[in-house]
């Protein structure tokens, strides 16, 4: 998979507003037009809006903006490799 984020995105403008009570149900950053989908939990209505490119760039190149999440991915990957090795060895 390739990200379309590039350094020029840092200089783009943009804003994002999520209405009170709505929740973010999807964020797609690896496209030429980053976007966010939000959902109203009461009505189930979904809205997809452009996601600001400067934030998309940051999140694309900085471990999703969370070093804690990066650490968790690494730990999960190590655990999965250990389990595969154990399984292959019949342990």
HUWONOR-V244121 format. One line per field, one symbol per residue. phi: phi as a letter, one per 30 degrees, with the letter a starting at -180 (. if undefined). burial: b if it has 24 or more other C-alpha atoms within 12 Angstrom, else e. Layout:
phi: ???
burial: ???
This chain:
phi: .cdcdbedddcdckbbbcdejdbdcabcccbdbebbcbbdddcidcbcbdcedddededdcbhiibdddeeddddddddddedddedddic
burial: eeeebbeebeeeeeeeeeeeeeebeebbbeeeebbbbbeeeeeeeeeeebbbbbbbbbbbbeeeeeeeeeeeeeeeeeeeeeeeeeeeeee
